[in-house]
Amino acid sequence: MSVIYKLDEKQCAHIILDRVEVHNAFDSTVINQLLQSIRRASDEHAKAIILSSKGKHFSAGADLNWMKSMVNNTVEENIRDSETLAALMYSLNFAPMPTLIVLQGASFGGALGLICCCDIAVASEDAKFCLSEVKLGLIPSVISPYVINAIGQRQARRYFITAETFDATEAKAIGLIHRIADDPLAFVDSLVLKLLNNGPEAIKEAKQLIFDVSGKAIEPELLRDTAERIAYKRVSKEGQDGLNAFLSKSPPSWTHE
């Protein structure tokens, strides 16, 4: 298997790239296995997804042999191939549970799509990043909606066309990653413990709230919608549990699961 999947004792899904010999480069097998792993995490009601990799690099981007195999493909065959990658990015971006990604070494090309589709990205000091597609005469098309959402149009206008490599400090400055850590995996583990103390349904609904509110005009329809959401949440089973636990200075039920 090019991708390892395991569910830990906290019911968190670990999805691990394992193609160390090619620096965890993407090919159709990796893309399909990542997609299947994300769907499996959803089916198993995982409380979080932690995406990481073995070896010195998170991912060098597209596998060269895979790229060679596509040179003689028809437009229709290339579309089908790209649609699978699009399905992977969409599934990760809209996964209902928290998604965290651990980065070290190189994250090039399509790897930046995975980073931008995760809720929280943590990188080591040695991490390097590159939107390298234009070096090959290509464009970062499928990942573009997620990358632009993460770093903004202004930064995308630079890095999409220069294909320059930048370090973790720059990645944090432009919003690609959230934190630089000496031990990214340990830091992510500490974040997971914090996440598990929060209402699981509230987390799902908070993520959906971001997607539904982002970019909307602040007008009566939106104000009514957001008012209704918190009102319904306050009287929900989870909301009542959390509020009563807070008022009685006791832990809510989900912390005992």
Secondary structure, DSSP 4 states (H G I P E B T S, - for coil): --EEEEE-TTSEEEEEE--GGGTT-B-HHHHHHHHHHHHHHHHTT-SEEEEEESSS-SB-SB-HHHHHHHTT--HHHHHHHHHHHHHHHHHHHT-SS-EEEEE-SEEETTHHHHHHHSSEEEE-TT-EEE--GGGGT---TTTHHHHHHHHHHHHHHHHHHH---EEHHHHHHTTS-SEE-SSHHHHHHHHHHHHTTS-HHHHHHHHHHHHHHTT---SHHHHHHHHHHHHHHHHSHHHHHHHHHHHTT---GGGG-
